[in-house]
């Protein structure tokens, strides 16, 4: 799932990337737990995605 999100991000498909990354965080948080390395990786991926998103992207809720 993270690889597909990365592909979407690289193609500029910000909304799709964010949706997958949020889903990955939710899934790993439910499974292994919030302090598990996989969960932390998913959270880091999402944080990076939000940091590099262009202004007025889906991340800030102004478009979609």
Long-range contacts (C-beta under 8 A, 24 or more apart in sequence): 1-27, 2-41, 2-42, 2-45, 5-45, 5-49, 6-45, 9-49, 9-52, 14-49, 14-53, 14-54, 14-57, 14-58, 14-59, 15-57, 15-58, 15-64, 17-49, 18-46, 18-49, 18-50, 18-53, 18-58, 18-59, 21-45, 21-46, 21-49, 22-46
